[in-house]
Amino acid sequence: MDGVVSPAGISLADISLANQDATIKKIRKTLWSASVELQESFRDAPLEHHGKTEHANESGDQIAHMDHLADEIFMRHLAANPRVRCVVSEEQARPVTFPDHDADGFCVVLDPLDGSQNICPGLPVGPIFGLFPTPEPTMGREMVAAGYALLSSRDTFVWADRLGASSEPLGQNAGPENMGSPRDDPAAHEKEGDPGRTRHRFQIPNKGSFYAINEGNSAKWASKVVVDFVGTLKREGRSIRWMASMVGDVHRVLMEGGVFLYPTDTSRPQGRLRKLYECFPMAFVCEKSGGHAVVPETCTPILDLPVHMNDPHERLSCLFSGKHECETYFGNFQSHAMTATRQQQHAFGDYYVF
């Protein structure tokens, strides 16, 4: 298609990309509006709505009252956008398809409220979302945009697309209506009086001072590579930062550098976090900001994994980091792999002695 040119002299590939970008911008506006409504709902919700219900979702997690509200808000906003054909939400048992929407519309994957266990103590929470340009994606690399809203001491909307990653204040007085790509000239926004002048393009630092991992699970970690890596970080004098909220913990790593790690353990042999609507979107944001996102047990890039729409709540282990931490981890991984290979060769040689 790249070589096919329209009568106007524009390649069909460029037309397709422009159409896709226009759809992404519309869905981003929808997600922004839903995030602002959720932000306001947090401020106005009665205290009793900040606790847990007696019910569990498809992932087995106990549902908070605000989980229900967040899901209702996002589903309502997305249902009003005809370019959204399908939604996969943590709070919905199966993918939700809007039959009257465009048949070639997008699939939005969504954790409506990550970290809801942090509502009562007042720690960061927020929605995580990702966009696929097809209602039936097959690979993580098909994702074309992703982001999250951080509801905390400074409410922030983070967005990543093919041009990079950016963050901006979340609220009624700002908005994505007229914003260009993250690489647009910020001076042009200010000249036009566009609230997009508050938009900040960012790159994850190559090296940070902190690491984020649930060390309470260290006795159950399944990988010796993870154990040795955390030991290396401690010997370097790193400090641990852990809020038990992916959206908050990963946000710190993206802004300040370091590593977020949630490996498999004996109680979670597949991992803890959901692949489709937590790991994929955060991996996309991490990569677009210059970072690395891999499966710690194999060092496979997360976005290289397949999408299983028939198992939307599939779990996965993950590592998100800057360049230095990823190189350090990969060095440990290779060292353990070489040791294991030598041990296998030695055992093989001992067995076949003639």
N, C-alpha and C positions, 0 to 999 in steps of 0.2 A: 504493500500500500504506500510505502514511503515514496516510491517513484511515480505514483499516479498524481497528475496535476489537474486541478479544476480549470474551467475556462477562464477564470479570473487570475490564473497563475499561482494559486495557493495549493499546496499539496493536501491531499485528503487526510494524510496523517496529521498535519497542522490543524485542519478543521476539526478532526476528531478530538485532538488534545484541547483545543479551545472550548469545545462543547463540554468536555469532561471537567475542565477548570471552572466553567460557569456553574455546572451542577454542584461541584464541591463547594463553591462559594455560597450557594443557596442553602446547602445542608449545614454548612458551618454557621450560617446565620440562625438556622433553626436550633442547632445545638447551643448556640450562645443564648438565645432567648429562653430555652428550657433551663439552662444553668442559672440565669438571672432569676427566674421564677423560683427555682429551688433555693437559691440564696435568700430570697425574701421569705420563703416559707420557713427556713431555719430561724430567721429572726422573729417571726410572728407565732411560731408553733408553741402551744402550751407545754409546760415542762413534762407532763405525763406522756407526751408524744415522743420524747427523747429516749424512751426505754425500749426494751425488747418485747416482742409478742411471744406467744407460746408455740408459734409455728416455725417450720424450717422450709427453706427453699430447695430447689432441685439439687443444689450442691451440698445440701446437708447442713448449711449454716443457719443458725437461729436468726429469724427476721426481726428487724427493728421496725417500729411504726414508720420511721422516716424512710426506710427501704421501700415500703409500699407507696408512700407519697412520691418519692423520687421516680419510681417506675411509672406511676400514673402520669406524672408531669411529662416525662420524656416520651412516653408512648403517645400521649395526646398531641404533642408538638410534631412528632415525626409522622403521625397519621395525617396531619394537615399538609404535608409536603408531598406532592404527587411524584417527585423524583425518588422517593424512598419506597422501594418495592418490598423490602424485607427487613425485619429487625430481630436480632438475637439479643435477648436481655437475660441477665443473671436471674431475674425474678420471674421469668416466663419458662415454663417447662420445655417448650419447643419453639423453634423459630416462628415468628408471626409474619404472615404475608398479607399485604393489602392488595386484594385482587383487582380493585378498580384503579390502582396506580399504574404508572408506566411499566410495561412488561420488561423493558430493558433498564429499569431503574436500579438504584444502588442497594446494597445490603449494609446496614448500620449495625455494628456489634457494640454492646453496651453493658457496662456495670453501672447502673443508675446511681449507686452510692457506695463507693469503696470506703472501707474503714468505719462502718456504722457503729462498731463496738466502741469507737472513740467519741461518740456524741456526748455521753454523760460527763466524761472528764474534760470535755472541751478541746480535744486535740483535732488535728486536721482530718478532714474527710473530703469526698468529692466524687463526681462521676468521671468515668473513663470511657472513651469512645473511639471507634475506628471505622473507616469507610472502605468498602470494596465496590468497584464499578460494575459489579454483576450480582444478581440476586443469588447466584449459586457459586461462590468462590471455591477454588480447589487448593490454592497454595497461599501461604502467608505473604509471599512477594507480590501478590496481586493487590494488596492494600495500597491505597493512593493518598490517604490522609488519616490523621489520628490526633488525639489530644486529650485533655482533661481539664477540669475546673477544680482548683484548690480552694476550699472553704476553710479559712484559717484567720490568723491575725491580719493578713493581707490577702484578700480574695483575688485569685489570679486565674486567668484563662490562658492555657497553653495550647498551641496549635502547631502542627507540622504537616507540610505537604511536599511536593516534589522539589520545591525551591529552598526548603530549610525549615528551621524551627523558630518560634517566637513566643513571647509571653506578653500579657497586657493586663491591666487592672480589670476586674469583673465588676460590672454594675450598670445602672441605668444611664449614667452620664458618659459612658463610653460604649463603643459598639463596632461591629465589623462591617457595617453597611457599605462604606466607601473605601475600605482598606484594600491596598494592593497586596502583592506578594511580600514575604519577609525581606526580600532584597531590594524593595523599592526605596527610593531616596526619602528618608524621614523628613528632610527639609521641605520636600514638596507637600507632604501631608500638613506640616505646620503652616505653610503658606496658604493652603486652601481651608484652614480652620478645621481640618479633619481630626476627630478624636484619635485616629490611628497614629498620631504623633507620639502617643504614649506606648506604642508597641515596641517591644524590645527584642531584637534578634539575638540569639545566644548560641554559644558553642560550649559543650561540656568541657571543663578544664581537663588537661591531659593527666593531672595527678591531683588527688585530694588529700585531706587530712583525716577523713573519717571512713568508717565502714558500717554498713547497716545489715545486720543479720540477727535472727532470733537465737542467741547463744544459749537460751534455755533448752534448746533441742540438741545441744552439742553431743550428748551421750547417745543420741539416736541417729546422728548423721551417718549416711551409708557410704560416703565417699572419703577415702583417705586424702585425696587431693584437697578437698574442702577443709579438712582438719589442718593439714599442713599450711594451706594458704592463709587461714585465719591466724595460725601461729606466726607466720611471716609478718602479717599486718601488725600483730601485737609487738613483735620484736622491733618493728619500725617505729613504734611509739604511737600508733594510730589510736584514736578514741572511737568507741562505738556510739552510734546514734540509732535508736530503734523506737519507733512510735507504734508499731504494729498496724500501720496504715500504708499500703503500697503507694497510694497517690502522694502522701506526704513524704515518705522515706525516699522514693525515687526522685521526687521534685528536688529534695536537698542535694542528691547526687548530681542531677542535671545542672543545678545552679552552682554548686561548690566543688564538684568533683568527688572522687572516691568510688565506692562500689556498693551496690545493693545485691544481696545474694539470698536466694531462698532455695536451698538444695532439697533433694529427696532425703527421707529418713525412714527408719524402720516402720513407722506408723503411717507414712505417706510415701509409698514406693513410687508413685507416679509424679509426686510433687504436690504442692499445696494450692498454688494459684491457678486460675482458669486460663487455658491457652488462648481461646478465641477472643475473649473480650477484656482480658487483663494483660496477658503477656504479649500478644501480637501488637496491640496499640502502643504499649510502652516501649516495645522493641523498635517500632517504627519511629517514635519520637526520639528515642535514644540514638538511633543510627543517623537520623536527619540532623541531629545536633553534633555529629562527629564522634559519637560514642560507639560502644560495642554491646551487643545483646546476644548471649549464647546460652545453650543448655549446659550447665556446669559439668554434668557427668560425661558428656561427649564432645564439648566445645563446638557443637553444631550451631550455626546462626539460627536464632529462633524463627526468623522470617522465611527460612528455607524449609520449614516444616509444612506438611499438608494441612488443609482445613477439612475437618470431618463434621459436616453439617448435621449428620445423623447422631452426633455425640457432642452437642454444643457446649456442654459443661465439662468437657475433658480437662484434666489437670496437667500441669507441667511445672518442672523446676526451672529456675531462671537466674541469670547473672546480668546485671546492667552496670557498665562502668566506663571510665575514661580509658585512654590508651595505655597509660602506665599500669594500672591495675589489671587490665586484660592481658597485657604481655607477661606480667608477673604470674598471673593464674595459669596462662598457657605454658609458661616455663615449668611450673609444678606439674601440670598435666602431662607434658612430654616426658619429664623425669620419671614419673610413676609408670608411664606406658613403657618406657625403655627398661625399667627394672622388672616389670611384669613379663616382658618379652624374654629377657635373659633368664628369668626363673623358669619359664616354660621351656626354653631351649635346654636348660640344664636338666630339667626333669625328663625331657624327651631323650636327651643323650644318655642319662642314667638308665632309662628303661630299656633302650635298645643297645645293650652292651653284648657284643658277640665274642 
